[in-house]
Amino acid sequence: MEKKLALEMRGITKRFGPVLANNHVDLDVYEGEILAILGENGCGKTTLMNMIAGIYFPDEGHIRMEGREVVIRSPKDAFDHRIGMIHQHFKLVDLFTAAQNIVLGMEGEGRYNLKEVNARVADIAAKYGFHLDPEKKIYDMSVSEKQTVEIIKVLYRGADILILDEPTAVLIPRRSTGCLPC
């Protein structure tokens, strides 16, 4: 079976004043693929991901999706291309429930029908093997539950490409390594 190219980056360069964060980076992402970008602190990993997510705009280079060039100038543009980013520092409202946070800022019908939202959140959680109570308040959640809310938020909005910025940095060691206490 031939792999289908979902995202292609060529010659991506980003500068912040005199600091060169990314220098002519090439990256191919295929459908169904899970990638990890590794490197030391300050080597430009998050900067590169932020350009895919529309937070930064490259100074040079091109981004293609499914073979055609795209311009991603904002997180909305990224979502229009079905790209979602889960940031290291969560963007959740503590007083809201998981479901309320997931639909916060969305447009269109259905976002006010919390019964439907809760059901759809529960369906997405079950589909991907997450355990999440859509009615639970964020302030009552563990860090890993909050991360799950962020992941389900981008899935709920239709993302096909998920970018997780340092996803294990916020987890306690036994959650990030898969080790269980004896």
C-alpha positions, 0 to 999 in steps of 0.5 A: 500500500502506498503511503499518502503524504498529508503534510510537507514542509520545504525549506522552512526558516524562522528568525527572531531578530538575529536568532535563527530558530529554524534553518531550511527545515524539510519535513514529510508527514504521512497519513496514519504516521506518528512522529516524534521530533527530538532535540535539546531545549532551544533547538527550534522544535516548538517553533516548527510546530507553531508554524504548522499550527499557525502561531508563527509564520515562516520567513522562508519556505513552503507548506503543502498539504495533499500536494498543494501549497497552503498558507497558514497564518493563524490557528484558525487557518490551521483548523481550516486545514484540519490541524490541531495543536495541544500545547504544553501549557493548557488553555482551559477555563477551570470553572467550566466542565470538560464539554464546555471547554471543548466547545468554547469559542466554536461557532455554529449550531449545537454548541449550546446543547450540552446534552448533545455535546456531552454525548459526542465528547463521550463517543470520541473518548470511547473511540480513542480509549480515553476515560473522560467525564464530560461533565467534570469541572476542570478544577477537579481534574488531574493533569492527565485528565486536562491533557485528555480534554485538550486532545479531545477538543482538537478531535471534536473540532475535526483535526486530522493532524494533531501536534502535541508540544512536549506531551509528557512534560506535564505528566507524572513519571509513572503516567509518561513511562507506562510504569505502574506502582508496585 
